[in-house]
Amino acid sequence: METKHEMQQIGRVDRIGSKWKRDLVDACAAGVAPDKVPRVVIRSVIFQILYQRWDDLRVLLRGVVISPSLVENAALSQETVDTING
């Protein structure tokens, strides 16, 4: 049984006129074997993006100017970051 998140992902693909839907209709009309029809592939959320979004949320909610993910990608010392965020 699919989770709510998986059902939402499938719903995004299973729209009227979507490429997947057209491919499925074409495959069925052509008599394609059931194991060969187009499938919806579900990919899990990449946690790195999720962590970055949490950092961005901290910037908005707590007034953090330079988020931890930005520190990793910038050539700034921790002292400079602390001063700016302070």
C-alpha positions in Angstrom: 0.0 0.0 0.0 1.3 3.4 -0.9 2.0 6.1 1.6 0.2 9.5 1.4 3.4 11.0 0.0 3.6 8.3 -2.7 0.0 8.8 -3.6 0.6 12.6 -4.0 3.5 11.8 -6.3 1.4 9.5 -8.4 -1.3 12.1 -8.5 1.1 14.6 -10.0 1.9 12.2 -12.8 -1.6 10.8 -13.3 -3.3 13.9 -14.8 -5.6 14.3 -17.8 -3.3 14.7 -20.8 -0.1 13.9 -19.0 2.7 12.2 -21.0 2.5 9.1 -18.8 -1.3 8.9 -19.4 -0.8 9.2 -23.2 1.9 6.6 -23.2 -0.3 4.3 -21.2 -3.3 4.7 -23.5 -1.0 4.1 -26.5 0.5 1.0 -25.0 -2.9 -0.4 -24.1 -4.2 0.3 -27.7 -1.1 -1.4 -29.1 -1.7 -4.5 -27.0 1.5 -4.1 -25.0 2.0 -6.9 -22.4 1.1 -5.8 -18.8 4.7 -6.0 -17.6 5.8 -3.7 -20.4 3.3 -0.8 -19.9 4.7 2.6 -18.7 5.1 2.8 -15.0 5.2 5.6 -12.5 8.6 5.7 -10.8 8.6 7.2 -7.3 11.8 8.7 -6.1 12.3 9.6 -2.4 13.0 13.2 -1.4 16.8 13.9 -1.3 17.5 14.7 2.4 20.2 17.2 1.5 17.6 19.4 -0.1 15.4 19.0 2.9 18.2 20.1 5.3 18.9 23.1 3.1 15.2 24.1 3.3 15.2 23.7 7.1 18.2 26.1 7.1 16.3 28.5 4.9 13.4 28.3 7.3 15.7 29.1 10.3 16.8 32.2 8.4 13.2 33.4 8.1 12.0 32.4 11.6 15.0 33.1 13.7 16.8 35.9 11.9 19.8 33.9 11.1 21.5 35.8 8.3 24.0 33.1 7.2 22.6 29.6 7.5 24.7 26.5 8.3 24.4 25.2 4.7 25.7 28.5 3.4 28.6 28.5 5.7 29.7 25.1 4.3 29.7 26.6 0.8 31.2 30.0 1.6 34.8 30.8 2.4 34.0 32.5 5.7 35.5 32.0 9.1 33.2 30.9 11.9 34.1 34.2 13.7 32.8 36.2 10.7 29.6 34.2 10.6 29.0 34.6 14.3 29.6 38.4 14.0 27.2 38.7 11.1 24.5 36.5 12.7 24.9 38.3 16.0 
